[in-house]
Amino acid sequence: MKRSFDRGFNFFADSLVAFSRHSGRKTWLLFLLVFSFSLVLLFPFPGYPQRQLTDVQGHWGQACIQQLAEQKIISGYPDRRFRPDQPVTRAEFAAILNKAFPDRASIRSGGTFADVPANFWGRAAIRTAYERGFLAGYPDRRFRPDQNIPRVQALVAIASGLKYAPTQPAETTLSASFTDAAAIPNYARTPIAAAAEKGLIVSYPNPRQLHPNRAATRGEIAAFVCQTLDLAGVPSQYVVRTSPATARSELRGVWLTNVDSDVLFSEQKLTSAIARLKQLNFNTLYPTAWNWGYTLYPSQVMEREIGVALDPEPGLQGRDLLQETVERGHDSGMAVIPWFEFGFMAPADSALAKRHPEWLTQRRNGETVWVEGGVHDRVWLNPLRPDVQTFITALAVEVVSRYDIDGIQFDDHFGYPSDFGYDEFTVALYQKEHNGQSPPAAAKDPEWVRWRAGKITEFMKQLFAAIKAEKRNAIVSLSPNPQEFSLTSYLLDWQTWERLGLIEELIVQVYRNDLDRFTQELAHSSLQQAKTHIPTAVGILSGLKGRYVPLEQIERQVQVARDRDFAGVSFFFYESLWNYATESPPQRQAAFKSLFPRVAKRPNVYDGWKPSTS
């Protein structure tokens, strides 16, 4: 800090000397005042503690200001005044945010703006606040650093930077809390509701009046920071209070894929899709991050393995699809959990399969190709091989470490078809552990199934630990088939994974047209046990390109899931929500709006989720 302070001080000192040679006395004094104000925000003066400030005694925020001054988050001027009723500029607010939350990690790069020159005193503070997700520029790519920041912008910045989301419908909270709720801009309504729920908003003298578009004062900014840091000092009668949420949480998810769907191939389409899902009160996005032998984000791991960092489809070039989804999803108050759609599967003609034929497992007759859906030739990477395990782990850790995601999801492709496993590596490993005996010829021999499934479980333990070492609160989600089919057909024993604590969110794909069979699947002991430990939801098929699913079926299945007290539902997949149907898109969208009439908080084991006792 001392080194950067010296550079900043020398620059300003030189500027003052040069300025004084060409300016009159009044202009000189004005420049000195601006300089002093800027400097005190960035570098508190240890010689002027709060007890010496002369203009805060009797002010409603005195005790709060005292604490922030002691912690050197904000301080007074050299003349021993704090000026609590003076407005704060956007640049000054950026400097305060960085002091108040010094340990926040950067979630994006950038932060340079056309109207923030290299020699501007707050350039570094603005860049840091941007990279940490607190502040952003205007649509014209300008920051307007000298503009006084409105109260609404300051509160939105704090709520957005700290990833606060409301647990109750935003409109309900706002209308119940503020007499001037109509004056809150549309972009700010959700984060302001979240800030109100968290108790961050302070309004003197009347907490029922937000005054959203009025310039925030130094005293008000101090109060917001005190409330956020849970410091005492703000009189409770000026803190906005909301009623505790009474509605149950509910997962409302949708998978976003590039199979039979073009939603991911255009930034505009993706943005519009997320906006529409927000309007319909969805709260979770599962965008595919790995399929067709490629990643849908620029991957250093894939660049190293096959020399291609990104899926070469034209609509994906020059973009970071995952970053776009994270930013737009979080801006809409939605969780973003990238989905490893292909798991250990890859196209037979993919560069990965050709580069690493030794990675492939095979049938007893030596075949490596598996025909998916009777159309697509696939191969399966052998999850028992250490080099394959290293590759998949590297991909998962890359996603978790590089993106501000809420979790990561695997599905039924995180095993492999049970008629595979007769490759040389697996056979040798089995023989080593069975006194030279070869694997059973029957692919679904129970012991042979359990042995292979157990090896995949051992790998999942390692993968879970690697993910948690990188980001402790990243949810490990799984969306498999029902347990019996998952184990016997794909060697994926998710019930054991759940018992071992390797799954923190479960969405079982129950793609059944028959309602009785759908209901029977939900009654299985594996699901009933899981939902007492972790948020357990139901995957519902909303349609395929050649398989229409009527609205009535979707509505009845959602109701069955609710009646049986599951944590929510997720739909496969976005395009079929309203495009692959006989009903019109407006009809389908109206139906989903009826299913989800109000905002609901998504269940999260790291955010107070508890199993229902009903």
DALIN-V173130 format. One record per residue. N is the residue number from 1. RES is the residue in one letter. PSI is psi in whole degrees, -180 to 180 (999 if undefined). Layout:
n = {N & N}
res = {RES & RES}
psi = {PSI & PSI}
This chain:
n = {1 & 2 & 3 & 4 & 5 & 6 & 7 & 8 & 9 & 10 & 11 & 12 & 13 & 14 & 15 & 16 & 17 & 18 & 19 & 20 & 21 & 22 & 23 & 24 & 25 & 26 & 27 & 28 & 29 & 30 & 31 & 32 & 33 & 34 & 35 & 36 & 37 & 38 & 39 & 40 & 41 & 42 & 43 & 44 & 45 & 46 & 47 & 48 & 49 & 50 & 51 & 52 & 53 & 54 & 55 & 56 & 57 & 58 & 59 & 60 & 61 & 62 & 63 & 64 & 65 & 66 & 67 & 68 & 69 & 70 & 71 & 72 & 73 & 74 & 75 & 76 & 77 & 78 & 79 & 80 & 81 & 82 & 83 & 84 & 85 & 86 & 87 & 88 & 89 & 90 & 91 & 92 & 93 & 94 & 95 & 96 & 97 & 98 & 99 & 100 & 101 & 102 & 103 & 104 & 105 & 106 & 107 & 108 & 109 & 110 & 111 & 112 & 113 & 114 & 115 & 116 & 117 & 118 & 119 & 120 & 121 & 122 & 123 & 124 & 125 & 126 & 127 & 128 & 129 & 130 & 131 & 132 & 133 & 134 & 135 & 136 & 137 & 138 & 139 & 140 & 141 & 142 & 143 & 144 & 145 & 146 & 147 & 148 & 149 & 150 & 151 & 152 & 153 & 154 & 155 & 156 & 157 & 158 & 159 & 160 & 161 & 162 & 163 & 164 & 165 & 166 & 167 & 168 & 169 & 170 & 171 & 172 & 173 & 174 & 175 & 176 & 177 & 178 & 179 & 180 & 181 & 182 & 183 & 184 & 185 & 186 & 187 & 188 & 189 & 190 & 191 & 192 & 193 & 194 & 195 & 196 & 197 & 198 & 199 & 200 & 201 & 202 & 203 & 204 & 205 & 206 & 207 & 208 & 209 & 210 & 211 & 212 & 213 & 214 & 215 & 216 & 217 & 218 & 219 & 220 & 221 & 222 & 223 & 224 & 225 & 226 & 227 & 228 & 229 & 230 & 231 & 232 & 233 & 234 & 235 & 236 & 237 & 238 & 239 & 240 & 241 & 242 & 243 & 244 & 245 & 246 & 247 & 248 & 249 & 250 & 251 & 252 & 253 & 254 & 255 & 256 & 257 & 258 & 259 & 260 & 261 & 262 & 263 & 264 & 265 & 266 & 267 & 268 & 269 & 270 & 271 & 272 & 273 & 274 & 275 & 276 & 277 & 278 & 279 & 280 & 281 & 282 & 283 & 284 & 285 & 286 & 287 & 288 & 289 & 290 & 291 & 292 & 293 & 294 & 295 & 296 & 297 & 298 & 299 & 300 & 301 & 302 & 303 & 304 & 305 & 306 & 307 & 308 & 309 & 310 & 311 & 312 & 313 & 314 & 315 & 316 & 317 & 318 & 319 & 320 & 321 & 322 & 323 & 324 & 325 & 326 & 327 & 328 & 329 & 330 & 331 & 332 & 333 & 334 & 335 & 336 & 337 & 338 & 339 & 340 & 341 & 342 & 343 & 344 & 345 & 346 & 347 & 348 & 349 & 350 & 351 & 352 & 353 & 354 & 355 & 356 & 357 & 358 & 359 & 360 & 361 & 362 & 363 & 364 & 365 & 366 & 367 & 368 & 369 & 370 & 371 & 372 & 373 & 374 & 375 & 376 & 377 & 378 & 379 & 380 & 381 & 382 & 383 & 384 & 385 & 386 & 387 & 388 & 389 & 390 & 391 & 392 & 393 & 394 & 395 & 396 & 397 & 398 & 399 & 400 & 401 & 402 & 403 & 404 & 405 & 406 & 407 & 408 & 409 & 410 & 411 & 412 & 413 & 414 & 415 & 416 & 417 & 418 & 419 & 420 & 421 & 422 & 423 & 424 & 425 & 426 & 427 & 428 & 429 & 430 & 431 & 432 & 433 & 434 & 435 & 436 & 437 & 438 & 439 & 440 & 441 & 442 & 443 & 444 & 445 & 446 & 447 & 448 & 449 & 450 & 451 & 452 & 453 & 454 & 455 & 456 & 457 & 458 & 459 & 460 & 461 & 462 & 463 & 464 & 465 & 466 & 467 & 468 & 469 & 470 & 471 & 472 & 473 & 474 & 475 & 476 & 477 & 478 & 479 & 480 & 481 & 482 & 483 & 484 & 485 & 486 & 487 & 488 & 489 & 490 & 491 & 492 & 493 & 494 & 495 & 496 & 497 & 498 & 499 & 500 & 501 & 502 & 503 & 504 & 505 & 506 & 507 & 508 & 509 & 510 & 511 & 512 & 513 & 514 & 515 & 516 & 517 & 518 & 519 & 520 & 521 & 522 & 523 & 524 & 525 & 526 & 527 & 528 & 529 & 530 & 531 & 532 & 533 & 534 & 535 & 536 & 537 & 538 & 539 & 540 & 541 & 542 & 543 & 544 & 545 & 546 & 547 & 548 & 549 & 550 & 551 & 552 & 553 & 554 & 555 & 556 & 557 & 558 & 559 & 560 & 561 & 562 & 563 & 564 & 565 & 566 & 567 & 568 & 569 & 570 & 571 & 572 & 573 & 574 & 575 & 576 & 577 & 578 & 579 & 580 & 581 & 582 & 583 & 584 & 585 & 586 & 587 & 588 & 589 & 590 & 591 & 592 & 593 & 594 & 595 & 596 & 597 & 598 & 599 & 600 & 601 & 602 & 603 & 604 & 605 & 606 & 607 & 608 & 609 & 610 & 611 & 612 & 613 & 614}
res = {M & K & R & S & F & D & R & G & F & N & F & F & A & D & S & L & V & A & F & S & R & H & S & G & R & K & T & W & L & L & F & L & L & V & F & S & F & S & L & V & L & L & F & P & F & P & G & Y & P & Q & R & Q & L & T & D & V & Q & G & H & W & G & Q & A & C & I & Q & Q & L & A & E & Q & K & I & I & S & G & Y & P & D & R & R & F & R & P & D & Q & P & V & T & R & A & E & F & A & A & I & L & N & K & A & F & P & D & R & A & S & I & R & S & G & G & T & F & A & D & V & P & A & N & F & W & G & R & A & A & I & R & T & A & Y & E & R & G & F & L & A & G & Y & P & D & R & R & F & R & P & D & Q & N & I & P & R & V & Q & A & L & V & A & I & A & S & G & L & K & Y & A & P & T & Q & P & A & E & T & T & L & S & A & S & F & T & D & A & A & A & I & P & N & Y & A & R & T & P & I & A & A & A & A & E & K & G & L & I & V & S & Y & P & N & P & R & Q & L & H & P & N & R & A & A & T & R & G & E & I & A & A & F & V & C & Q & T & L & D & L & A & G & V & P & S & Q & Y & V & V & R & T & S & P & A & T & A & R & S & E & L & R & G & V & W & L & T & N & V & D & S & D & V & L & F & S & E & Q & K & L & T & S & A & I & A & R & L & K & Q & L & N & F & N & T & L & Y & P & T & A & W & N & W & G & Y & T & L & Y & P & S & Q & V & M & E & R & E & I & G & V & A & L & D & P & E & P & G & L & Q & G & R & D & L & L & Q & E & T & V & E & R & G & H & D & S & G & M & A & V & I & P & W & F & E & F & G & F & M & A & P & A & D & S & A & L & A & K & R & H & P & E & W & L & T & Q & R & R & N & G & E & T & V & W & V & E & G & G & V & H & D & R & V & W & L & N & P & L & R & P & D & V & Q & T & F & I & T & A & L & A & V & E & V & V & S & R & Y & D & I & D & G & I & Q & F & D & D & H & F & G & Y & P & S & D & F & G & Y & D & E & F & T & V & A & L & Y & Q & K & E & H & N & G & Q & S & P & P & A & A & A & K & D & P & E & W & V & R & W & R & A & G & K & I & T & E & F & M & K & Q & L & F & A & A & I & K & A & E & K & R & N & A & I & V & S & L & S & P & N & P & Q & E & F & S & L & T & S & Y & L & L & D & W & Q & T & W & E & R & L & G & L & I & E & E & L & I & V & Q & V & Y & R & N & D & L & D & R & F & T & Q & E & L & A & H & S & S & L & Q & Q & A & K & T & H & I & P & T & A & V & G & I & L & S & G & L & K & G & R & Y & V & P & L & E & Q & I & E & R & Q & V & Q & V & A & R & D & R & D & F & A & G & V & S & F & F & F & Y & E & S & L & W & N & Y & A & T & E & S & P & P & Q & R & Q & A & A & F & K & S & L & F & P & R & V & A & K & R & P & N & V & Y & D & G & W & K & P & S & T & S}
psi = {-42 & -39 & -45 & -33 & -43 & -43 & -43 & -42 & -44 & -40 & -47 & -38 & -46 & -41 & -39 & -42 & -46 & -38 & -39 & -24 & -21 & 10 & 158 & 175 & -42 & -43 & -39 & -45 & -38 & -44 & -40 & -39 & -46 & -44 & -46 & -42 & -43 & -42 & -39 & -29 & -38 & -37 & 93 & 146 & 111 & -19 & -1 & 69 & 169 & -33 & -18 & -5 & 135 & -7 & 20 & -11 & 127 & -9 & 145 & -24 & 17 & -51 & -38 & -46 & -39 & -47 & -42 & -35 & -40 & -32 & 1 & 33 & -37 & 152 & 175 & -180 & 166 & -22 & 13 & 24 & 151 & -28 & 62 & -21 & 9 & 139 & 162 & 135 & 167 & -37 & -42 & -39 & -38 & -43 & -40 & -43 & -43 & -30 & -37 & -33 & 64 & -17 & 4 & 134 & 152 & 137 & -5 & 165 & 167 & -140 & 15 & 138 & 151 & -30 & 17 & 90 & 165 & -28 & 11 & 136 & -34 & 14 & -47 & -40 & -41 & -45 & -43 & -44 & -35 & -49 & -28 & -2 & 10 & -49 & 157 & 170 & -178 & 167 & -24 & 13 & 28 & 154 & -28 & 62 & -29 & 3 & 135 & 133 & 127 & 156 & -40 & -40 & -40 & -43 & -39 & -41 & -45 & -48 & -39 & -44 & -32 & 5 & 40 & 139 & 144 & 150 & -12 & 163 & 128 & -44 & -36 & -46 & -47 & -46 & -31 & -20 & -32 & 136 & -21 & 33 & -30 & -20 & -6 & 125 & 153 & -42 & -23 & -7 & -43 & -51 & -31 & -40 & -41 & -43 & -39 & -43 & -37 & -6 & 27 & -20 & 130 & 129 & 112 & 133 & -3 & 109 & -10 & -8 & 117 & -32 & 58 & -34 & 8 & 145 & 132 & 140 & 168 & -38 & -40 & -41 & -41 & -42 & -42 & -44 & -42 & -44 & -39 & -39 & 3 & 42 & 143 & 163 & -24 & 123 & 129 & -26 & -11 & 1 & 130 & 130 & 140 & 159 & 143 & 149 & 136 & -23 & 145 & 155 & 160 & 127 & 127 & 90 & 167 & 138 & 135 & 115 & 166 & 15 & 120 & 33 & 139 & 12 & -27 & -9 & 10 & 131 & -37 & -43 & -40 & -45 & -44 & -39 & -45 & -40 & -41 & -42 & -36 & -44 & -31 & 8 & 29 & 156 & 3 & 132 & 135 & 81 & 136 & 138 & -15 & 110 & 170 & 24 & 12 & 165 & 152 & 22 & 155 & 113 & 124 & -31 & -46 & -34 & -40 & -38 & -43 & -1 & 9 & 117 & -19 & 143 & 125 & 2 & 135 & -39 & -9 & -12 & 142 & 12 & 159 & 90 & -40 & -42 & -41 & -44 & -41 & -48 & -48 & -36 & -47 & -37 & -27 & 8 & 23 & 145 & 148 & 118 & 97 & 145 & 125 & 80 & -39 & -13 & -119 & 8 & 150 & 154 & 144 & -30 & 16 & 156 & -34 & -45 & -38 & -35 & -32 & 67 & -25 & -16 & -14 & 140 & 171 & 165 & 176 & -28 & 5 & -5 & 141 & -15 & 135 & 126 & 113 & 126 & 19 & 10 & -51 & 128 & 119 & 160 & 166 & 125 & 144 & 107 & -7 & -15 & 134 & -36 & -34 & -41 & -42 & -42 & -51 & -40 & -42 & -41 & -47 & -45 & -36 & -45 & -46 & -37 & -30 & -20 & 148 & 64 & 163 & -11 & -169 & 143 & 139 & 164 & -157 & -18 & 4 & 15 & -147 & 159 & 140 & -16 & 2 & 168 & 11 & 19 & 164 & -42 & -49 & -41 & -44 & -39 & -41 & -45 & -38 & -33 & 0 & 36 & 41 & -3 & 139 & 159 & 153 & 148 & -29 & 115 & -30 & 23 & 127 & -43 & -40 & -40 & -48 & -37 & -48 & -42 & -37 & -37 & -39 & -37 & -41 & -40 & -39 & -34 & -44 & -43 & -43 & -45 & -38 & -40 & -45 & -31 & -29 & -42 & 102 & -39 & 10 & 122 & 132 & 108 & 151 & 138 & 76 & -180 & 169 & 151 & -50 & -44 & -40 & -43 & -52 & -28 & -28 & 6 & 26 & 105 & 73 & -23 & -41 & -41 & -44 & -43 & -31 & -3 & 22 & -3 & 136 & -4 & 132 & 128 & 103 & 129 & 106 & 76 & 80 & 136 & -34 & 122 & -36 & -44 & -40 & -46 & -39 & -40 & -40 & -20 & -3 & 143 & -33 & -41 & -41 & -37 & -44 & -40 & -8 & -7 & -41 & 161 & 119 & 117 & 175 & 127 & 124 & 134 & 119 & -1 & 161 & 171 & -36 & 18 & 98 & 134 & 118 & 155 & -41 & -40 & -44 & -48 & -41 & -38 & -38 & -43 & -39 & -43 & -41 & -44 & -30 & 14 & 38 & 163 & -9 & -162 & 158 & 144 & 137 & 110 & -177 & -50 & -33 & -2 & -40 & -2 & -35 & 71 & 161 & -28 & 156 & 155 & -44 & -38 & -45 & -43 & -38 & -36 & -42 & -35 & -36 & -36 & -37 & 70 & -22 & 159 & 142 & 141 & 137 & 141 & 141 & 123 & -19 & 6 & 47 & 8 & 138 & 147 & 147 & 144 & 2 & 999}
